[in-house]
Amino acid sequence: MDSVRHLPGLARGVVNRCSEALLYVYSTGYDPDFGAHVFPVEKYRLISEALRAGGERDEAFVEPSPPSMADLKLVHTPRYLEDLQACRTTELTAWSEIPLTPAIVDFFVLSAGGTVRAAREALERGWAMNLSGGFHHAFAERAEGFCYVNDLAVAARVLQREGGAAKVAILDCDLHQGNGTAHIFEGDPSVFTFSIHQYDLYPYPKQRSDLDIHLPAGTGDEPYLAHLRRVVPAILRDFAPELVLYQGGTDPYGDDQLGSLELTRTGMFERDRLIFASCREAGVPVAGTLGGGYARQVRDTVDLHVGTCRAARETFG
């Protein structure tokens, strides 16, 4: 078996013992107050509790550290970071659609640190999951769409700077296009951006990912999964990344309040399993993030995110 050919720094034994080393990056700092908002920020705590109730041991959870200002400047502009740090509502911060408070800024910065930690752990262990993150609408110079810090971009740049992964693929399966991520890496041959999303929704206009799949409302399980079966193995084969960052938003689910792709629970689980199985087959480590999820019942969102973690366990077990 030659599936580790793209990973000179990752021993075959590490890939094979991933089930013993599953790590969830989580902090109690992942619980800021957004006020009355469609974004169910309590999901982070509830996911952690559900995983522990399902048998995950305390040692499976690790704490993130916030990235340095130098880390954030690998992606975001100094002027934007100054406004963000000062909690100034300006033309650069106003489009987040969430409050701007020190605790919320700290949450987004810490979440970026969580994705960096998950990426580092994935390179060592084959797989890890940040129980936050996936804030793909943040641009280098501005906030947008519930996102202040683009943790996916920060993690990619930090791992590249550290020499852990020269080539990174960002696989984004959120309901909405990863417009900030696409714009940040447009024209950069070292980062491949892929987004599969509902077309007739925010963001307008769409940015240009390396590969975009624009889907109509009501797509459903089989056409959605057929697209992933066609393109994901090809991306891993042809681009040959040394690390995958997976944005596994649960908002393609049929009962989500913000979209209408109409995937079932079964389809969502198969989506996650397909991503993880493709990475394992290609021998590419994968760090997951949660992304969006706005089901009418918060418990459904939590269950779907837990399902992403279960898909990883079953794939790498």
C-alpha positions in Angstrom: 0.0 0.0 0.0 1.5 3.4 -1.0 -1.2 5.7 0.3 1.3 7.7 2.4 3.4 8.8 -0.6 2.4 12.4 -0.1 3.4 12.5 3.5 7.2 12.1 4.0 6.9 13.3 7.6 4.0 11.0 8.6 4.9 7.5 9.5 2.6 4.6 8.3 2.1 3.6 12.0 0.6 7.0 12.8 -2.0 6.6 10.0 -2.9 3.2 11.2 -3.3 4.1 14.9 -5.5 7.2 14.4 -8.4 5.7 16.3 -6.2 5.7 19.4 -5.2 9.3 19.0 -8.4 11.1 18.0 -8.1 14.6 19.4 -10.8 17.2 19.9 -9.6 20.8 20.4 -11.9 22.5 22.7 -12.0 25.4 25.3 -14.6 26.8 27.6 -13.7 30.0 25.8 -15.7 28.7 22.9 -18.9 30.0 24.7 -19.2 33.7 24.1 -22.5 35.6 24.3 -23.9 36.5 20.9 -27.2 37.6 22.4 -30.4 36.7 20.5 -29.0 35.4 17.3 -29.6 32.6 14.7 -26.1 31.4 15.3 -26.4 28.8 18.1 -23.1 29.5 19.9 -24.0 27.2 22.7 -23.5 24.3 20.3 -19.8 24.2 21.0 -20.3 23.4 24.7 -23.1 20.9 23.8 -21.0 19.1 21.3 -18.2 18.7 23.8 -20.7 17.4 26.4 -22.3 15.0 23.9 -18.9 13.5 22.9 -18.0 13.0 26.5 -21.4 11.4 27.2 -20.8 9.1 24.3 -17.6 7.7 25.8 -14.8 10.1 24.8 -12.3 10.3 27.6 -10.9 13.5 29.0 -7.5 12.9 27.5 -9.1 13.0 24.0 -9.6 16.8 24.5 -6.9 19.3 24.2 -6.9 23.1 24.8 -6.1 25.6 22.1 -3.8 28.6 22.5 -4.6 31.9 20.8 -2.4 32.7 17.8 0.1 35.6 18.0 -0.5 38.8 16.3 2.2 37.8 13.9 0.2 34.7 13.1 -2.9 36.7 12.4 -1.0 39.1 10.2 -0.1 36.2 7.9 -3.7 36.5 6.7 -5.3 39.7 8.0 -4.3 43.3 7.4 -2.9 45.4 10.2 -5.7 48.1 9.9 -8.4 45.5 10.2 -6.8 43.8 13.2 -6.4 47.1 14.9 -10.1 47.8 14.5 -10.9 44.3 15.7 -8.7 44.4 18.7 -10.1 47.8 19.7 -13.7 46.6 19.1 -14.3 49.5 16.8 -17.3 49.4 14.6 -16.0 50.5 11.2 -16.5 49.7 7.6 -14.1 46.9 8.1 -15.9 45.2 11.1 -19.5 46.2 10.6 -20.5 43.4 8.1 -20.1 40.6 10.6 -23.8 40.7 11.6 -22.8 39.8 15.2 -21.9 41.9 18.2 -18.4 43.3 18.5 -17.2 42.8 22.1 -13.8 41.8 23.7 -15.2 38.3 24.6 -16.4 37.7 21.1 -13.1 38.8 19.5 -11.3 36.6 22.0 -13.5 33.7 20.9 -12.7 34.1 17.2 -9.0 34.5 17.9 -9.0 31.4 20.2 -10.9 29.5 17.5 -8.2 30.3 15.0 -5.7 28.9 17.5 -7.9 25.8 17.8 -7.7 25.2 14.0 -3.9 25.7 14.1 -3.7 23.2 17.0 -5.9 20.7 15.1 -3.8 21.0 12.0 -0.6 20.4 14.0 -2.1 17.4 15.7 -3.4 16.0 12.4 0.1 16.1 10.9 1.3 14.1 13.9 -1.7 11.7 14.3 -3.5 11.7 11.0 -6.7 13.3 12.2 -8.0 16.0 14.6 -11.1 18.1 15.0 -11.4 21.7 16.2 -14.8 21.9 18.0 -15.2 25.4 16.6 -13.8 27.2 13.5 -14.7 27.1 9.9 -15.2 30.9 9.8 -14.7 31.1 6.0 -16.5 34.4 5.3 -13.8 36.6 6.9 -11.7 38.4 4.3 -8.1 39.5 4.8 -9.3 43.1 5.3 -12.8 42.8 6.7 -15.4 40.8 8.6 -18.4 39.2 7.0 -21.1 36.7 7.6 -20.8 35.9 11.3 -17.0 35.7 10.8 -14.2 37.9 12.3 -11.1 35.8 11.8 -10.6 33.3 9.0 -9.2 30.4 11.1 -8.8 28.2 8.0 -6.5 30.7 6.3 -4.6 31.3 9.5 -4.0 27.6 10.0 -2.9 27.1 6.4 -0.4 30.0 6.6 1.0 29.0 10.0 1.6 25.4 9.0 3.2 26.6 5.8 5.5 29.0 7.7 6.4 26.2 10.2 7.2 23.8 7.3 4.6 21.3 8.3 2.7 21.5 5.1 3.8 23.3 2.0 0.6 22.5 0.1 -2.8 22.7 1.8 -6.2 21.9 0.4 -9.3 23.5 2.0 -12.4 21.4 1.4 -15.5 23.4 2.2 -18.8 21.7 2.4 -20.8 24.4 4.2 -24.1 25.5 2.8 -22.6 28.9 1.9 -19.6 29.5 -0.4 -16.3 30.1 1.5 -15.9 33.5 -0.1 -13.3 34.9 2.3 -11.1 31.9 2.0 -11.4 31.9 -1.8 -10.4 35.5 -2.0 -7.5 35.2 0.4 -5.9 32.4 -1.6 -6.9 33.4 -5.2 -3.9 32.9 -7.4 -1.9 31.1 -4.8 -0.7 27.7 -6.1 0.2 26.4 -2.7 -3.4 26.4 -1.4 -6.3 24.7 -3.2 -9.8 26.0 -2.3 -12.9 23.9 -3.0 -16.4 24.9 -2.1 -19.7 23.1 -2.7 -22.6 25.2 -1.8 -26.1 26.5 -2.6 -25.9 29.0 -5.3 -28.9 31.3 -4.8 -27.9 32.3 -1.3 -25.4 34.6 0.4 -22.7 35.5 -0.4 -23.3 37.9 -3.2 -21.2 38.1 -5.4 -19.5 34.8 -5.2 -15.7 34.7 -5.2 -13.7 32.3 -7.3 -12.4 29.2 -5.5 -10.0 26.9 -7.3 -13.1 24.7 -7.7 -16.7 25.8 -7.0 -19.7 23.6 -7.3 -22.8 25.8 -7.4 -26.0 23.8 -6.4 -29.7 24.6 -6.8 -32.2 24.5 -4.0 -33.5 21.0 -3.3 -30.4 19.2 -4.6 -30.8 16.3 -2.1 -28.4 13.5 -1.1 -27.5 11.6 -4.2 -26.6 14.5 -6.6 -24.7 16.2 -3.8 -22.7 13.0 -2.9 -22.1 12.2 -6.6 -20.3 15.5 -7.0 -18.1 14.8 -4.0 -17.3 11.3 -5.2 -16.2 12.8 -8.5 -14.1 15.6 -7.4 -12.6 15.0 -3.9 -10.4 12.0 -4.8 -9.3 13.9 -7.9 -8.3 16.9 -5.9 -6.3 14.8 -3.5 -4.6 12.9 -6.3 -3.9 15.8 -8.7 -3.1 18.6 -6.2 -1.4 16.2 -3.7 -1.8 18.3 -0.6 0.2 17.6 2.6 -2.7 18.7 4.7 -6.5 19.0 4.3 -8.6 21.5 6.2 -12.2 20.3 6.2 -15.0 22.8 6.8 -17.9 20.5 7.7 -20.8 22.9 8.2 -24.1 21.2 9.0 -26.3 23.8 7.2 -26.9 21.7 4.1 -29.3 19.7 6.3 -32.9 19.7 5.2 -34.3 21.4 8.4 -31.7 24.2 8.4 -33.2 27.7 8.7 -30.8 29.4 6.2 -30.9 27.1 3.2 -32.6 24.5 1.2 -30.2 21.9 -0.1 -32.3 19.3 1.6 -29.7 16.8 2.7 -30.9 14.1 5.1 -29.1 13.0 8.3 -27.9 9.9 6.3 -26.6 12.1 3.5 -24.8 14.4 5.9 -23.1 11.5 7.6 -22.1 10.0 4.2 -20.7 13.4 3.1 -18.4 13.4 6.2 -17.5 9.7 5.8 -16.6 10.3 2.1 -14.3 13.2 2.9 -12.5 11.4 5.7 -12.3 8.1 3.7 -10.9 9.9 0.7 -8.2 11.6 2.9 -7.3 8.3 4.5 -7.1 6.5 1.2 -4.8 9.3 -0.1 -2.7 9.2 3.0 -3.4 12.9 3.7 -3.9 14.2 7.3 -7.1 16.1 7.8 -8.1 18.7 10.4 -11.8 19.3 10.7 -13.7 22.5 11.7 -17.4 22.8 12.4 -18.6 25.7 10.3 -22.3 26.7 10.2 -25.4 25.0 11.3 -28.8 26.6 12.0 -31.3 23.8 12.3 -34.6 24.8 13.9 -33.8 22.6 16.8 -30.3 23.2 18.2 -30.1 19.6 19.2 -30.2 18.6 15.5 -27.3 20.8 14.8 -25.4 19.3 17.7 -26.2 15.8 16.6 -25.0 16.5 13.1 -21.7 17.9 14.3 -21.2 14.9 16.6 -22.0 12.8 13.5 -19.0 14.4 11.8 -16.8 13.3 14.6 -18.3 9.8 14.5 -17.7 9.6 10.8 -14.0 10.3 11.5 -13.8 7.7 14.2 -15.4 5.0 12.1 -13.2 5.9 9.1 -9.9 6.0 10.9 -10.7 3.3 13.4 
